[in-house]
Amino acid sequence: METAPMLAWTLQTEIPVPADVTALLVEGEQAVASFKTFRDSATFTTKRLIVRDAQGITGKKIEIYSLPYSSINMWSTENAGGLLDRDAEVELWTRAGHIKVKLTKGADVRRIDSLLAWAVLQR
């Protein structure tokens, strides 16, 4: 059964954890890895995935998505497999709905898969 994704994000290259993500963390939570997105960043922490999405022409309006790992029921990863097709994809099935994450050339699908496995399966 095919369901349309509720959200769609694109992860690009891995980047240092943005300094302003620290203000979003709760006691005992640590940032593990961050990726550049189209307009902002996505950060894997020890408790959740935080996606910051700058909006508007100036990018001053920021929407923040917080996805606790405990709400992820299942995920799949798909790499292109070809030399010329560099895009890969991750799909998350969560209590909140279906999320599609596209990965561009700079984001390693196996790294994302490992981060998800570490985050979800350690519970």
C-alpha positions as CSV (number, residue, x, y, z in Angstrom):
1,M,0.0,0.0,0.0
2,E,1.6,3.3,-1.1
3,T,1.0,6.3,1.1
4,A,2.0,9.8,0.3
5,P,4.6,11.3,2.6
6,M,3.4,13.8,5.2
7,L,6.8,15.5,5.2
8,A,9.7,15.5,2.8
9,W,13.2,16.7,3.7
10,T,16.5,16.7,1.8
11,L,19.8,16.1,3.5
12,Q,23.0,17.2,1.9
13,T,26.5,17.1,3.3
14,E,27.5,16.4,6.9
15,I,28.3,19.6,8.7
16,P,29.5,20.6,12.2
17,V,26.7,20.8,14.7
18,P,25.3,24.4,14.4
19,A,25.9,26.3,17.6
20,D,22.2,27.4,18.0
21,V,21.1,23.7,18.2
22,T,22.6,23.5,21.6
23,A,19.8,25.8,23.0
24,L,17.2,23.2,21.8
25,L,18.7,20.3,23.8
26,V,17.3,19.1,27.1
27,E,19.4,18.0,30.1
28,G,21.4,14.9,29.2
29,E,20.8,15.2,25.5
30,Q,23.8,15.6,23.1
31,A,24.1,16.4,19.4
32,V,25.7,13.5,17.5
33,A,25.7,14.5,13.8
34,S,24.3,17.3,11.6
35,F,23.5,17.6,7.9
36,K,22.9,20.6,5.8
37,T,19.4,20.8,4.4
38,F,18.1,23.0,1.6
39,R,17.6,26.1,3.9
40,D,19.0,25.0,7.2
41,S,20.1,21.8,9.1
42,A,19.0,18.4,10.5
43,T,20.7,17.2,13.7
44,F,20.7,13.7,15.1
45,T,20.9,13.9,18.9
46,T,21.0,11.1,21.5
47,K,17.2,11.4,21.8
48,R,15.7,12.8,18.6
49,L,16.1,14.2,15.1
50,I,15.8,18.0,15.0
51,V,15.1,19.6,11.6
52,R,15.4,23.3,11.4
53,D,13.7,24.9,8.4
54,A,14.4,28.6,7.6
55,Q,11.4,30.1,5.8
56,G,10.5,33.2,3.8
57,I,12.7,35.3,1.6
58,T,15.0,36.4,4.5
59,G,15.0,33.1,6.3
60,K,14.3,34.8,9.6
61,K,11.2,32.7,10.3
62,I,12.3,29.3,11.5
63,E,10.2,26.2,11.8
64,I,11.6,23.4,14.0
65,Y,10.6,19.8,13.7
66,S,11.5,17.4,16.6
67,L,11.1,13.7,15.9
68,P,11.7,11.5,19.0
69,Y,13.3,8.2,18.0
70,S,10.7,6.4,20.1
71,S,8.1,7.4,17.6
72,I,9.8,5.7,14.6
73,N,8.2,2.4,13.9
74,M,10.1,1.4,10.8
75,W,12.5,2.9,8.2
76,S,13.9,2.0,4.8
77,T,16.9,3.2,2.9
78,E,17.5,3.0,-0.8
79,N,20.5,4.0,-2.7
80,A,20.6,4.6,-6.4
81,G,23.2,1.9,-7.2
82,G,24.3,3.5,-10.4
83,L,27.4,5.7,-11.1
84,L,25.4,8.6,-12.6
85,D,22.4,8.6,-10.3
86,R,23.7,9.9,-7.0
87,D,20.5,10.4,-5.0
88,A,19.4,8.1,-2.2
89,E,16.4,8.0,0.0
90,V,15.3,7.2,3.5
91,E,11.7,6.7,4.5
92,L,10.4,6.8,8.0
93,W,7.1,5.5,9.3
94,T,6.3,7.1,12.5
95,R,3.4,7.6,14.9
96,A,3.1,11.1,13.4
97,G,3.0,9.8,9.8
98,H,5.2,9.0,6.9
99,I,8.3,11.1,6.3
100,K,10.5,10.9,3.1
101,V,14.1,12.1,3.4
102,K,16.0,12.5,0.2
103,L,19.8,12.4,0.3
104,T,22.0,14.3,-2.2
105,K,25.5,13.3,-3.3
106,G,27.2,14.6,-0.1
107,A,25.0,12.6,2.3
108,D,26.1,9.0,2.9
109,V,23.0,6.7,3.0
110,R,24.8,4.1,5.1
111,R,25.8,6.7,7.6
112,I,22.2,7.8,8.0
113,D,21.1,4.2,8.2
114,S,23.7,3.5,11.0
115,L,22.6,6.7,12.9
116,L,18.9,5.6,12.7
117,A,19.7,2.0,13.8
118,W,21.8,3.3,16.7
119,A,19.1,5.8,17.7
120,V,16.0,3.6,17.4
121,L,17.4,0.2,18.4
122,Q,19.2,1.3,21.6
123,R,15.8,1.8,23.3
